[in-house]
Amino acid sequence: MQRKIILIGCGVVGQGFLEILVKKKELLDAKFGFEPLLVGVADMRMGSILVPEGMDIPKFLEHLKAHGTVHDFPAEGATIGLNSLDLIKEADADIMVEVTFTDIKTGEPATSHIKAAFEKGMCVATTNKGPITLHFKELCQLAQRKNALFRYEGVVMSGTPIFDLLEYCLAVNDIKEIKGILNGTTNFMLTKMEEENMSYPDALALAQKLGYAEADPTADVEGFDALAKVVILSNVVLGGSIKPSDAAERVGISGITLEDIRKAKEEGMRYKLVGSTRIEHGKIIASVKPVKLALSHPLAGVSGAVNALTFTTDLSGDITIQGPGAGKLETGFAIMIDVLNMHREM
């Protein structure tokens, strides 16, 4: 069955999603009866295009690679120059994929995009942490009123399936606590400090060189990125209504020294930046902080730019899952999971 899709944000993740649509085209059709029709794309830097009859996705990707622009893709009957909100309002689409940049402080422009799509009755898949961190319940209520589906698998661990795991495989379990490594950049740095005796400044410089850390690494090294994910888990999984400011603690790794790493090693321990959340006396207790873990702990063995989560459940005990927390195809795959699940549910 054909599904009309608009893509808001055409950077690394958006292009990764489109590449998967091309690579898996025959499988998606044969196994799932899913035929994507890309009818619109808007990107703040690259421009926008609305093509009611659909675009040739492989040719569109070639155009992006050659020109780095959206608005001048040659397509019959195209409308160009619309801003993202106007494109959403004008488009006749079943699904909006929202993969614009994340703003944890305001949730914009993604939140406005999602609301506009729901008002049109579109289903939404997003990897944007901002709206889920700040406006989750409001957006879920709007989606329900508009009879639209809302999915966000990629907001916590990219293409490593967390919410589907909980929804299907751990259904009926009571989740007592969630804790894990939710930022690949800091985990990479701590790994280098321990395994290669690398100083904090050198580990940070390497992370920036490899593209794991931004020029301004504050969101990663001071725990803001991990905290946003902890807030999402608190609200989505544990049913809370907390904001980042409600967290009990937010401590990053900038104060961890090589001496701290060495002492922990002598004790048979290993430092990890751990995000955790649990319900205690009816209240959500959420935090992000460096923790010394015994080497036998499942999270202690997670090295490099990898994420991992341990769910403490009443029926299944402790379940730990680990995998990539970022990446073009990995995060694109998270969108693919969501779009395919919505296709099945429609």
Rosetta silent file (secondary structure, phi, psi, omega in degrees, C-alpha in Angstrom):
SEQUENCE: MQRKIILIGCGVVGQGFLEILVKKKELLDAKFGFEPLLVGVADMRMGSILVPEGMDIPKFLEHLKAHGTVHDFPAEGATIGLNSLDLIKEADADIMVEVTFTDIKTGEPATSHIKAAFEKGMCVATTNKGPITLHFKELCQLAQRKNALFRYEGVVMSGTPIFDLLEYCLAVNDIKEIKGILNGTTNFMLTKMEEENMSYPDALALAQKLGYAEADPTADVEGFDALAKVVILSNVVLGGSIKPSDAAERVGISGITLEDIRKAKEEGMRYKLVGSTRIEHGKIIASVKPVKLALSHPLAGVSGAVNALTFTTDLSGDITIQGPGAGKLETGFAIMIDVLNMHREM
SCORE:     score description
SCORE:     0.000 S_00000001
   1 L     0.000  138.875 -178.600    0.000    0.000    0.000 S_00000001
   2 E   -78.873  135.423  175.880    1.254    3.450   -0.872 S_00000001
   3 E  -125.283  124.424  179.412    1.990    5.874    1.974 S_00000001
   4 E   -83.858  129.891 -173.646    2.630    9.547    1.279 S_00000001
   5 E  -125.569  138.923  166.733    5.519   10.944    3.330 S_00000001
   6 E  -115.585  145.501 -177.450    6.918   14.403    3.974 S_00000001
   7 E  -116.864  118.057  178.809   10.394   14.851    5.408 S_00000001
   8 E  -108.384  106.903 -171.594   11.109   17.847    7.634 S_00000001
   9 L   103.729  116.796 -175.513   14.863   18.104    8.040 S_00000001
  10 L  -126.224   39.983  177.429   17.093   16.639    5.354 S_00000001
  11 L   -86.681 -145.901 -174.494   20.431   16.342    7.117 S_00000001
  12 H   -58.859  -49.266 -176.130   22.314   13.203    8.053 S_00000001
  13 H   -67.900  -44.725  179.573   19.394   11.359    9.674 S_00000001
  14 H   -59.493  -43.335  179.297   16.855   12.317    7.012 S_00000001
  15 H   -69.537  -34.520  175.757   19.158   11.170    4.237 S_00000001
  16 H   -60.449  -42.777  177.029   19.929    7.967    6.143 S_00000001
  17 H   -60.786  -46.011  179.968   16.197    7.194    6.243 S_00000001
  18 H   -63.531  -37.981  178.338   15.844    7.839    2.510 S_00000001
  19 H   -62.763  -37.502  177.925   18.827    5.606    1.770 S_00000001
  20 H   -67.135  -40.098  177.147   17.158    2.776    3.690 S_00000001
  21 H   -57.900  -39.277  179.836   13.946    3.266    1.704 S_00000001
  22 H   -72.478  -48.953 -176.089   15.954    2.836   -1.493 S_00000001
  23 H   -62.621  -36.451 -174.936   18.111   -0.055   -0.269 S_00000001
  24 L  -106.158   19.727 -174.560   15.168   -2.019    1.153 S_00000001
  25 H   -54.033  -51.307 -176.757   12.575   -1.065   -1.465 S_00000001
  26 H   -65.673  -41.792  179.297   11.852   -4.594   -2.721 S_00000001
  27 H   -63.589  -44.509 -179.222   11.769   -6.107    0.779 S_00000001
  28 H   -60.677  -37.560 -179.993    9.438   -3.405    2.103 S_00000001
  29 H   -74.494  -48.979 -174.163    7.022   -4.014   -0.740 S_00000001
  30 H   -69.223  -42.653 -173.904    7.187   -7.826   -0.814 S_00000001
  31 H   -89.359  -33.826 -172.684    7.147   -8.491    2.933 S_00000001
  32 H  -118.409   -3.178 -178.927    5.203   -5.562    4.334 S_00000001
  33 L    61.072   35.383 -175.320    3.188   -4.214    1.399 S_00000001
  34 L  -110.448  119.918  178.807    4.772   -0.816    2.024 S_00000001
  35 E  -123.944  103.147 -178.191    5.332    1.583   -0.863 S_00000001
  36 E   -77.310  138.102  174.306    6.685    4.992    0.223 S_00000001
  37 E  -124.264  107.706 -179.079    5.849    8.058   -1.850 S_00000001
  38 E   -80.556  111.091 -174.987    7.968   11.080   -0.903 S_00000001
  39 E  -107.220   -8.645  179.754    5.781   14.116   -1.638 S_00000001
  40 E  -166.016  147.500  177.367    7.630   16.886    0.188 S_00000001
  41 E  -141.184  135.971  174.647   10.901   17.879    1.824 S_00000001
  42 E  -135.641  134.582  178.264   11.777   20.991    3.836 S_00000001
  43 E  -143.406  136.031 -175.103   15.142   21.880    5.307 S_00000001
  44 L   -57.203  -38.080 -177.375   16.186   25.162    6.896 S_00000001
  45 L   -93.023  -33.220 -170.686   19.447   25.329    4.919 S_00000001
  46 L   -95.770   -9.585 -179.323   18.625   23.438    1.734 S_00000001
  47 E    96.876 -169.558 -176.631   15.193   24.828    0.916 S_00000001
  48 E  -141.295  158.846  176.400   11.908   23.049    0.291 S_00000001
  49 E  -152.317  137.463  177.475    9.952   21.260   -2.397 S_00000001
  50 E  -124.134  120.124 -176.805    6.401   19.920   -2.546 S_00000001
  51 L  -128.921   95.549 -174.331    5.586   17.409   -5.295 S_00000001
  52 L   -55.026  -31.454 -178.137    2.035   16.002   -4.963 S_00000001
  53 L   -86.362   -3.808  177.248    2.712   13.164   -7.402 S_00000001
  54 L    97.568  155.885 -177.127    5.846   12.088   -5.552 S_00000001
  55 L  -113.118  151.364  173.680    9.578   12.270   -6.105 S_00000001
  56 L   -77.579  106.496 -172.089   12.078    9.758   -7.443 S_00000001
  57 H   -64.475  -45.447  178.174   13.963    9.051   -4.205 S_00000001
  58 H   -58.544  -41.602  179.132   17.183    7.638   -5.728 S_00000001
  59 H   -68.119  -35.909  178.416   17.446   10.645   -8.076 S_00000001
  60 H   -64.140  -42.130  177.260   16.664   13.001   -5.202 S_00000001
  61 H   -63.992  -38.579  176.270   19.506   11.517   -3.157 S_00000001
  62 H   -62.856  -40.260  178.458   21.864   11.897   -6.117 S_00000001
  63 H   -63.821  -43.866  178.387   20.811   15.536   -6.409 S_00000001
  64 H   -59.650  -43.271 -179.179   21.462   16.121   -2.708 S_00000001
  65 H   -65.245  -38.339 -176.900   24.912   14.603   -2.990 S_00000001
  66 H   -79.945  -36.564 -170.924   25.805   16.663   -6.049 S_00000001
  67 H  -117.450  -23.598 -178.507   24.249   20.012   -5.097 S_00000001
  68 L    68.249   25.432 -178.829   23.417   19.986   -1.387 S_00000001
  69 L  -134.366  158.163  179.956   20.061   21.635   -2.100 S_00000001
  70 L  -109.270  -44.741 -168.311   16.406   20.617   -2.087 S_00000001
  71 L   -62.196  -26.084 -175.227   14.468   23.431   -3.761 S_00000001
  72 L  -101.531   17.919  174.207   16.024   23.022   -7.215 S_00000001
  73 L   -67.286  125.734 -177.105   15.420   19.294   -7.616 S_00000001
  74 L   -71.639  112.938 -179.995   13.816   18.917  -11.068 S_00000001
  75 L  -148.524  134.612 -177.915   10.297   17.543  -10.579 S_00000001
  76 L   -68.846  134.345  177.690    7.124   18.133  -12.556 S_00000001
  77 L    75.037   21.097 -176.272    4.428   20.100  -10.748 S_00000001
  78 L   -79.053  144.348  169.782    6.737   21.106   -7.907 S_00000001
  79 E  -110.780  127.893 -179.396    6.042   23.974   -5.512 S_00000001
  80 E  -120.798  166.706  174.506    9.140   25.538   -3.984 S_00000001
  81 L    89.801   -2.107  178.756    9.839   28.268   -1.441 S_00000001
  82 L   -74.729  141.859  170.871    7.419   27.143    1.272 S_00000001
  83 L   -76.429  171.706 -172.281    8.668   27.294    4.836 S_00000001
  84 H   -60.484  -42.965 -179.181    8.409   24.079    6.825 S_00000001
  85 H   -66.009  -40.765  178.694    5.106   24.911    8.527 S_00000001
  86 H   -66.891  -36.753  178.079    3.468   25.988    5.277 S_00000001
  87 H   -63.856  -41.775  177.943    4.682   22.840    3.546 S_00000001
  88 H   -60.847  -42.798 -178.524    3.125   20.723    6.307 S_00000001
  89 H   -68.937  -32.014 -177.673   -0.159   22.622    5.947 S_00000001
  90 H   -84.505  -26.631 -171.592   -0.153   22.348    2.147 S_00000001
  91 L   -73.748  143.229  169.704    0.925   18.721    1.851 S_00000001
  92 L  -101.213   94.557 -173.541   -1.453   15.813    1.369 S_00000001
  93 L  -137.910  155.247  176.829    0.505   13.210    3.337 S_00000001
  94 L   -90.342  -35.740 -172.452   -0.056   10.259    5.617 S_00000001
  95 E  -134.660  135.229  169.117    3.172   10.499    7.591 S_00000001
  96 E  -108.509  130.361  172.375    5.541   13.295    8.589 S_00000001
  97 E  -102.742  116.678 -175.757    9.113   12.389    9.450 S_00000001
  98 E  -109.874  110.798 -177.820   10.546   15.133   11.696 S_00000001
  99 L  -135.727   44.127  176.211   14.340   15.113   12.010 S_00000001
 100 L   -79.732  177.130 -178.213   15.310   18.744   12.489 S_00000001
 101 L   -64.448  151.173 -177.873   17.968   19.884   14.976 S_00000001
 102 L   -91.042  131.562  172.288   17.310   19.331   18.679 S_00000001
 103 L  -124.738  103.925 -176.780   16.721   22.228   21.062 S_00000001
 104 L   -71.247  -24.255 -177.447   16.315   20.891   24.601 S_00000001
 105 L   -76.381  -37.945 -175.986   15.486   24.333   26.023 S_00000001
 106 L  -117.531  -24.672 -175.436   12.490   25.135   23.799 S_00000001
 107 L    76.288    7.145 -177.978   11.723   22.000   21.774 S_00000001
 108 L  -103.529  156.345    1.589   11.407   24.195   18.694 S_00000001
 109 L   -82.751    0.806 -171.915   10.940   24.205   15.769 S_00000001
 110 H   -60.209  -41.254 -177.678   10.162   20.498   16.038 S_00000001
 111 H   -61.064  -42.658  178.343    7.231   20.854   18.460 S_00000001
 112 H   -64.690  -38.176  177.023    5.436   23.286   16.137 S_00000001
 113 H   -60.887  -45.919 -176.985    6.061   20.949   13.197 S_00000001
 114 H   -65.741  -43.042  178.400    4.574   18.001   15.083 S_00000001
 115 H   -61.651  -42.698 -179.738    1.520   19.966   16.218 S_00000001
 116 H   -63.622  -39.144  178.891    0.892   21.199   12.667 S_00000001
 117 H   -65.649  -43.717  178.783    1.122   17.648   11.321 S_00000001
 118 H   -62.513  -39.475  178.139   -1.339   16.337   13.917 S_00000001
 119 H   -59.799  -29.439  176.774   -3.758   19.153   13.080 S_00000001
 120 L   -85.627   -3.821 -178.198   -3.699   17.826    9.503 S_00000001
 121 L    83.290   13.029  178.289   -4.310   14.286   10.728 S_00000001
 122 L   -80.052  148.445  168.148   -0.815   13.095    9.777 S_00000001
 123 E   -81.617  155.845 -174.104    1.022   10.448   11.746 S_00000001
 124 E  -132.618  134.158  168.952    4.445   11.510   13.022 S_00000001
 125 E  -121.762  132.863 -178.628    7.803    9.797   13.485 S_00000001
 126 E  -142.439  152.582  170.568   10.620   11.802   15.059 S_00000001
 127 L  -113.199   12.174 -173.948   14.114   11.380   16.460 S_00000001
 128 L   -86.420  117.693 -177.048   14.030   14.854   18.004 S_00000001
 129 H   -70.069  -28.412 -174.227   14.522   14.784   21.795 S_00000001
 130 H   -54.717  -57.878 -178.556   13.234   18.324   22.377 S_00000001
 131 H   -61.722  -36.289 -177.656    9.483   17.766   21.940 S_00000001
 132 H   -73.859  -32.964  178.256    9.530   14.434   23.787 S_00000001
 133 H   -69.687  -41.971 -169.639   11.515   15.899   26.689 S_00000001
 134 H  -101.282  -27.997 -169.645    9.372   18.997   27.130 S_00000001
 135 H  -135.121   28.836 -171.514    5.909   18.330   25.683 S_00000001
 136 H   -57.045  -54.215 -174.421    5.373   14.566   25.585 S_00000001
 137 H   -65.865  -39.594  178.251    1.949   14.310   27.228 S_00000001
 138 H   -60.404  -43.630 -178.749    0.557   17.338   25.409 S_00000001
 139 H   -68.857  -38.681  177.591    1.629   15.910   22.047 S_00000001
 140 H   -63.086  -40.640  179.257    0.239   12.463   22.859 S_00000001
 141 H   -65.403  -40.542  178.369   -3.115   13.987   23.793 S_00000001
 142 H   -65.556  -42.726  178.516   -3.230   16.011   20.556 S_00000001
 143 H   -59.698  -41.180 -179.776   -2.347   12.930   18.505 S_00000001
 144 H   -65.610  -42.455  179.264   -5.157   11.006   20.190 S_00000001
 145 H   -63.059  -34.232 -177.183   -7.688   13.764   19.548 S_00000001
 146 L   -93.832    6.094  179.235   -6.694   13.875   15.878 S_00000001
 147 L    56.307   43.061 -179.056   -6.630   10.074   15.548 S_00000001
 148 L  -116.960  151.813  178.394   -2.975   10.178   14.528 S_00000001
 149 L   -92.163  148.171 -175.435   -0.112    7.858   15.440 S_00000001
 150 E  -137.151  119.238 -178.910    2.996    9.177   17.200 S_00000001
 151 E  -134.273  151.232 -168.769    6.313    7.306   17.364 S_00000001
 152 L  -155.273   40.190 -175.034    9.774    8.296   18.592 S_00000001
 153 L   -54.414  -35.682 -172.053   11.927    5.160   18.786 S_00000001
 154 H   -84.125    4.407 -172.790   15.161    6.994   17.980 S_00000001
 155 H   -78.418  -18.165 -177.287   15.107    9.649   20.713 S_00000001
 156 H  -108.315  -52.896 -177.455   16.974    7.636   23.365 S_00000001
 157 H  -129.503   37.831  175.416   19.294    5.066   21.778 S_00000001
 158 L    53.362 -124.910 -176.100   19.057    5.793   18.070 S_00000001
 159 L   -83.125    1.541  175.409   18.527    2.541   16.152 S_00000001
 160 L   -83.717  114.426 -168.658   18.750    0.340   19.247 S_00000001
 161 L   -73.221  107.397  179.240   15.073   -0.489   19.897 S_00000001
 162 L   -97.047  -55.238 -173.693   14.068    0.580   23.398 S_00000001
 163 H   -71.050  -35.094  174.797   10.408    1.513   23.216 S_00000001
 164 H   -67.393  -36.896  175.764    9.468   -1.390   20.952 S_00000001
 165 H   -57.661  -46.594 -178.818   11.291   -3.722   23.348 S_00000001
 166 H   -69.064  -40.443 -175.558    9.187   -2.391   26.213 S_00000001
 167 H   -69.496  -39.103 -173.734    5.932   -2.325   24.253 S_00000001
 168 H  -107.116  -53.553 -171.883    6.148   -5.829   22.836 S_00000001
 169 H   -79.892  -31.018 -179.858    8.844   -7.978   24.453 S_00000001
 170 L  -110.051   20.806  178.144    8.560   -6.714   28.027 S_00000001
 171 L   -56.671  143.892  179.720    4.818   -6.109   27.997 S_00000001
 172 L    82.322  -20.977  176.042    3.080   -6.731   31.373 S_00000001
 173 L   -66.537  142.661  170.755    6.369   -6.254   33.240 S_00000001
 174 L   -92.133  118.413 -178.819    6.426   -3.595   35.929 S_00000001
 175 E   -84.544  114.117 -176.877    9.546   -1.505   35.317 S_00000001
 176 E   -84.241  -39.529 -176.140   11.106   -0.769   38.698 S_00000001
 177 E  -156.479  149.679  174.965   14.209    1.132   37.604 S_00000001
 178 E  -129.997  129.588  175.441   16.052    2.167   34.467 S_00000001
 179 E  -145.756  148.816 -179.842   19.732    2.961   34.404 S_00000001
 180 E  -179.708 -178.139  177.510   22.288    3.153   31.675 S_00000001
 181 E   -99.157  110.292 -169.256   24.922    4.785   29.536 S_00000001
 182 L  -115.313    7.636  177.814   23.041    7.279   27.413 S_00000001
 183 L  -137.473  111.747 -176.602   25.781    9.392   25.881 S_00000001
 184 H   -66.894  -31.886 -178.727   28.291    7.811   23.505 S_00000001
 185 H   -62.298  -50.896 -178.128   30.663   10.772   23.550 S_00000001
 186 H   -68.457  -33.677  177.757   31.346   10.630   27.276 S_00000001
 187 H   -67.096  -38.104  175.514   31.561    6.842   27.245 S_00000001
 188 H   -60.911  -45.600 -178.261   34.151    7.061   24.470 S_00000001
 189 H   -64.303  -45.435  179.502   36.150    9.593   26.472 S_00000001
 190 H   -63.878  -35.440  176.845   36.088    7.582   29.699 S_00000001
 191 H   -63.013  -45.016  179.538   37.142    4.487   27.749 S_00000001
 192 H   -64.932  -39.319  179.789   40.141    6.324   26.297 S_00000001
 193 H   -63.898  -38.004 -178.920   41.098    7.719   29.698 S_00000001
 194 H   -80.300  -49.929 -171.594   41.100    4.258   31.241 S_00000001
 195 H   -78.498  -29.435 -175.862   42.467    2.093   28.435 S_00000001
 196 L  -119.453   11.933  177.931   45.015    4.509   26.952 S_00000001
 197 L    54.167   37.276 -175.963   45.839    6.666   29.978 S_00000001
 198 L   -88.552  136.664  178.646   44.601    9.682   28.017 S_00000001
 199 L   -69.018  161.208  178.251   43.968   12.945   29.832 S_00000001
 200 H   -56.936  -48.947  179.862   40.499   14.497   29.846 S_00000001
 201 H   -60.452  -38.148  179.976   41.507   17.346   27.447 S_00000001
 202 H   -70.258  -39.097  178.238   43.151   14.883   25.043 S_00000001
 203 H   -64.964  -39.203  177.445   40.180   12.511   25.152 S_00000001
 204 H   -65.641  -44.462  179.784   37.834   15.425   24.437 S_00000001
 205 H   -60.173  -40.197  178.510   40.004   16.654   21.565 S_00000001
 206 H   -67.125  -41.802  178.383   39.962   13.166   20.015 S_00000001
 207 H   -60.796  -38.763  177.738   36.194   12.896   20.422 S_00000001
 208 H   -68.980  -40.317  179.360   35.810   16.226   18.630 S_00000001
 209 H   -62.068  -38.179 -178.153   38.204   15.178   15.873 S_00000001
 210 L   -83.897   -4.098  178.140   36.225   11.986   15.264 S_00000001
 211 L    87.198    6.872  177.309   32.922   13.850   15.231 S_00000001
 212 L   -76.037  -34.372 -177.892   31.563   12.377   18.479 S_00000001
 213 L  -115.418  146.151  176.982   31.668   15.740   20.268 S_00000001
 214 L   -77.205  169.154  175.608   30.614   19.170   19.033 S_00000001
 215 L   -57.542  -40.587  170.775   32.887   22.216   19.052 S_00000001
 216 L  -101.486  102.678 -172.494   30.954   23.186   22.186 S_00000001
 217 L   -86.980    9.058 -171.402   30.811   19.854   24.055 S_00000001
 218 H   -53.253  -45.420 -176.676   28.805   21.128   27.029 S_00000001
 219 H   -57.830  -35.834 -179.607   25.640   19.151   26.277 S_00000001
 220 H   -81.065  -59.172 -168.592   27.618   15.916   26.313 S_00000001
 221 H   -72.281  -21.716  178.227   30.310   16.346   28.957 S_00000001
 222 L   -98.944    5.776  170.443   28.096   18.130   31.503 S_00000001
 223 L    88.058    5.113 -177.858   25.311   15.559   31.246 S_00000001
 224 H   -67.103  -41.804  179.936   22.556   17.619   29.587 S_00000001
 225 H   -63.605  -46.913  178.672   22.104   15.206   26.676 S_00000001
 226 H   -62.364  -38.384 -179.222   21.950   12.180   28.969 S_00000001
 227 H   -64.681  -39.748  177.909   19.544   13.988   31.290 S_00000001
 228 H   -57.607  -40.757  179.944   17.138   14.725   28.426 S_00000001
 229 H   -69.710  -36.173  176.311   17.014   10.993   27.700 S_00000001
 230 H   -64.030  -40.908  177.456   16.483   10.190   31.381 S_00000001
 231 H   -62.226  -43.323  178.389   13.560   12.635   31.448 S_00000001
 232 H   -59.578  -47.715  179.348   12.087   10.955   28.360 S_00000001
 233 H   -62.334  -38.945  179.280   12.379    7.513   29.971 S_00000001
 234 H   -61.194  -42.415 -175.066   10.880    8.855   33.196 S_00000001
 235 H   -84.502  -41.026 -177.062    7.833   10.246   31.428 S_00000001
 236 H   -76.790  -44.582 -173.169    7.304    7.712   28.646 S_00000001
 237 L   -90.797  -44.124 -175.282    8.114    4.502   30.544 S_00000001
 238 L   -94.839   -2.411  175.716    7.437    5.340   34.205 S_00000001
 239 L    76.317   21.901 -179.827    4.484    7.647   33.572 S_00000001
 240 L   -80.417 -179.374  175.979    6.050   10.727   35.138 S_00000001
 241 L  -140.013   46.874 -175.090    5.626   14.398   34.295 S_00000001
 242 L   -94.605  161.188  174.428    9.070   15.731   35.116 S_00000001
 243 L  -114.304  164.634  177.690   11.229   18.364   33.470 S_00000001
 244 H   -53.456  -34.242 -178.387   15.054   18.436   33.319 S_00000001
 245 H   -70.183  -12.528  179.928   15.030   20.912   36.209 S_00000001
 246 H   -85.982   -6.113 -176.908   13.284   18.319   38.395 S_00000001
 247 L   -64.299  144.588  179.154   16.241   15.933   38.321 S_00000001
 248 L   -67.664  -37.259 -179.333   17.867   15.129   41.657 S_00000001
 249 E  -149.202  148.296  168.736   21.356   15.466   40.151 S_00000001
 250 E  -143.980   99.723 -179.990   23.089   16.360   36.916 S_00000001
 251 L  -124.563  129.509  179.880   26.848   15.941   37.087 S_00000001
 252 L   -91.189 -160.746 -176.717   29.010   15.493   34.006 S_00000001
 253 L  -106.520    3.157 -175.280   32.479   14.027   33.525 S_00000001
 254 L   -64.178  -19.190  179.259   34.510   17.238   33.278 S_00000001
 255 L   -92.810   -1.410 -179.639   35.641   16.798   36.891 S_00000001
 256 L   -80.436  126.496 -179.620   36.914   13.235   36.373 S_00000001
 257 L  -108.306  167.963  175.827   40.721   13.066   36.392 S_00000001
 258 H   -61.021  -33.768  178.767   43.196   10.387   35.406 S_00000001
 259 H   -64.396  -39.702  176.429   43.904    9.915   39.102 S_00000001
 260 H   -61.435  -43.401 -179.871   40.219    9.160   39.702 S_00000001
 261 H   -61.603  -44.212 -178.384   40.306    6.621   36.870 S_00000001
 262 H   -64.736  -43.537 -179.949   43.445    4.970   38.268 S_00000001
 263 H   -62.546  -42.311  178.720   42.054    4.710   41.819 S_00000001
 264 H   -62.140  -40.546 -179.959   38.839    3.151   40.544 S_00000001
 265 H   -62.404  -40.868  178.973   40.868    0.657   38.526 S_00000001
 266 H   -63.923  -28.337  179.741   42.854   -0.341   41.617 S_00000001
 267 L   -86.786    1.332 -175.990   39.551   -1.004   43.399 S_00000001
 268 L    73.857   29.934 -177.457   38.344   -3.228   40.554 S_00000001
 269 E  -122.755  169.094 -179.827   35.878   -0.524   39.504 S_00000001
 270 E  -146.774  133.325  179.053   35.268    1.536   36.398 S_00000001
 271 E   -77.604  134.596  171.344   33.764    5.010   35.968 S_00000001
 272 E  -138.278  145.667  172.387   30.706    5.404   33.750 S_00000001
 273 E   -83.259  109.384 -171.829   28.367    8.353   33.286 S_00000001
 274 E  -110.294  127.650  170.497   25.124    6.737   34.387 S_00000001
 275 E   -99.114  136.856 -179.173   21.630    8.082   33.877 S_00000001
 276 E  -144.776  154.859  175.996   18.983    6.543   36.096 S_00000001
 277 E  -152.490  142.259  179.406   15.338    6.896   36.997 S_00000001
 278 E  -156.111  165.350  175.009   13.033    5.097   39.402 S_00000001
 279 E  -102.905  125.282 -179.576    9.824    5.637   41.366 S_00000001
 280 E  -131.873  117.259 -177.453   10.323    6.044   45.096 S_00000001
 281 L    53.192   42.431  176.766    7.344    6.712   47.402 S_00000001
 282 L    78.286    5.897 -177.534    5.296    7.787   44.385 S_00000001
 283 E  -121.649  141.187  176.500    7.930   10.231   43.147 S_00000001
 284 E   -75.664  127.274  175.209   10.281   10.028   40.166 S_00000001
 285 E  -113.185  107.047 -175.939   13.936   10.115   41.202 S_00000001
 286 E  -119.856  142.865  179.775   16.044   10.930   38.146 S_00000001
 287 E  -158.092  160.879  170.255   19.740   11.668   37.908 S_00000001
 288 E  -136.305  125.621  179.890   22.845   11.709   35.740 S_00000001
 289 E  -165.486  156.544  174.265   26.261   11.383   37.363 S_00000001
 290 E   -68.618  134.174 -177.951   29.594    9.549   37.130 S_00000001
 291 E  -131.364  138.568  173.137   29.360    6.251   38.997 S_00000001
 292 E   -85.291  119.760 -179.216   32.016    3.690   39.905 S_00000001
 293 E  -110.843  142.174  172.534   30.752    0.280   38.759 S_00000001
 294 E   -63.041  145.687 -177.308   32.155   -3.134   39.610 S_00000001
 295 L   -60.713  -20.522  179.183   33.714   -4.763   36.558 S_00000001
 296 L   -78.927  -12.994 -178.457   31.098   -7.517   36.816 S_00000001
 297 L   -69.788  138.167 -178.601   28.263   -5.033   36.235 S_00000001
 298 L   -55.252  -34.323 -178.319   26.753   -5.303   32.716 S_00000001
 299 L   -76.061  -22.719 -177.523   27.218   -1.580   32.109 S_00000001
 300 L   -66.054  -28.742 -178.085   30.904   -1.644   33.109 S_00000001
 301 L   -86.467    2.139 -179.777   31.831   -3.631   30.009 S_00000001
 302 L   -84.568  113.716 -175.332   30.265   -1.157   27.582 S_00000001
 303 L  -119.176  163.608  178.563   33.143    0.625   25.878 S_00000001
 304 L    72.247 -162.361 -176.612   33.565    3.217   23.151 S_00000001
 305 L   -83.799   57.940 -176.163   30.789    5.335   21.667 S_00000001
 306 E  -120.396  148.328  175.722   28.111    2.826   22.629 S_00000001
 307 E  -108.011  157.712  176.771   24.925    3.192   24.673 S_00000001
 308 E  -156.506  149.158  177.473   23.321    0.656   26.993 S_00000001
 309 E  -136.096  140.866  172.483   20.313    0.426   29.286 S_00000001
 310 E  -113.865  123.404  175.369   19.369   -1.948   32.093 S_00000001
 311 E  -102.182  123.661  174.537   15.681   -2.340   32.880 S_00000001
 312 E   -93.997  116.221 -174.052   14.870   -3.778   36.301 S_00000001
 313 E  -118.237  162.719 -179.503   11.557   -5.604   35.963 S_00000001
 314 L   -83.216  -25.007 -176.601    9.305   -7.570   38.311 S_00000001
 315 L  -104.745  -36.520 -173.989    8.872  -10.592   36.025 S_00000001
 316 L  -104.582    1.175 -177.626   11.999  -10.786   33.873 S_00000001
 317 L    72.540 -147.902  178.921   14.611   -9.506   36.308 S_00000001
 318 E   -88.282  125.849  177.358   17.313   -7.244   34.907 S_00000001
 319 E  -117.885  122.390  179.586   17.340   -6.906   31.124 S_00000001
 320 E  -114.422  133.643  176.420   20.278   -5.082   29.524 S_00000001
 321 E  -128.576  137.726  177.818   20.391   -3.952   25.915 S_00000001
 322 E  -135.295  156.113  179.998   23.271   -2.171   24.226 S_00000001
 323 E   173.884 -175.402 -177.744   23.939   -0.785   20.783 S_00000001
 324 E   -66.260  139.949  179.054   24.806    2.338   18.813 S_00000001
 325 L  -105.589    7.780  179.671   23.462    5.598   20.150 S_00000001
 326 L  -164.724  175.371  178.387   24.079    7.590   16.973 S_00000001
 327 L   127.015  148.390 -176.716   24.902    7.228   13.293 S_00000001
 328 H   -61.094  -58.828 -178.187   23.401    7.999    9.898 S_00000001
 329 H   -75.029  -33.925 -179.899   21.928    4.598    9.059 S_00000001
 330 H   -61.587  -46.924 -179.716   21.421    3.619   12.695 S_00000001
 331 H   -75.132  -34.543  173.419   19.209    6.632   13.418 S_00000001
 332 H   -59.921  -35.402  177.718   17.641    6.394    9.978 S_00000001
 333 H   -65.592  -36.074  177.324   16.732    2.829   10.900 S_00000001
 334 H   -60.077  -42.817  176.187   14.929    4.088   14.017 S_00000001
 335 H   -63.334  -41.349 -179.737   12.735    6.221   11.750 S_00000001
 336 H   -60.089  -42.422  177.071   12.233    3.223    9.463 S_00000001
 337 H   -56.904  -48.160 -176.530   11.025    1.134   12.437 S_00000001
 338 H   -64.790  -45.384 -178.371    8.514    3.820   13.378 S_00000001
 339 H   -63.773  -42.221  179.926    7.233    4.393    9.849 S_00000001
 340 H   -65.997  -40.667  177.694    6.826    0.672    9.241 S_00000001
 341 H   -64.939  -37.943  177.611    4.980    0.183   12.533 S_00000001
 342 H   -68.147  -39.047  175.788    2.643    3.060   11.698 S_00000001
 343 H   -56.557  -42.753  179.618    2.049    1.562    8.248 S_00000001
 344 H   -66.418  -36.300 -175.323    0.990   -1.681    9.934 S_00000001
 345 H   -81.239  -23.055 -174.969   -1.307    0.113   12.383 S_00000001
 346 L   -62.346    0.000    0.000   -3.020    2.431    9.884 S_00000001
